[in-house]
Amino acid sequence: IGKIIQIRDNDPIGIINQALLILRVDESIYSSELLRIFLITSEGNAALLEESHGSAQVNIGKREQIEAISILIPPKEIIEELTSELRSIDKAILLKKEELRYLNSMQTLILSKMGA
């Protein structure tokens, strides 16, 4: 509940249901990276789930409730600077994850050859 994921252009197409919500950001006003960061903070996540409901699984609030969340919008220059920094950090994280996957596959290969 409340897990925030930023979908990238090269991610596979998924299925959406009442327990999932896709938010699209008008990049001329705000940044999807900044929205993601806001929504993973305790304040942003609480605002997102404040009106949540559901029996077996809590569902995200209605569109009107999401649109009513107050988000501070800094000047465009600050948005651009923060977005650039966040994209650099995200790129570094993705590269490290790819490196880790590669090293894990090499470890598996080496261990299998040692046991043979």
Phi, psi and omega in degrees: 000128175081011179287132183252127179231136174261119181275132181259164183302326183267006176287149179293153179289136181242186181252138179249144176216186185294344179267357180239153180220133174254126176249131176249138184252136172283101186296345176283345180251318186219186183232135179297328177295318179292322178298317178301314180298317178300315185288341177270352173287159180299322180294312181294318180294320178296319178296321180294321185262000185306316182258021182294153179206169180142159183266286181287323181224129180293135179255152176294151179298172180290164182307316181299323179291321179294315181296337181280351180293128179280127179232127177292128179247105180287172176303151184307321181298320180290318177302313181297318180294313179297318180298318178299315179296316180296321178295322177297316179296314179300320179296317178297319179297314179298318178297319178294322178295318177297318178298318179296318177299317180296314180296323177295320179292324177294320178299315179299316179298313181296315180296324179292325179287329180290327181278346184280000000 
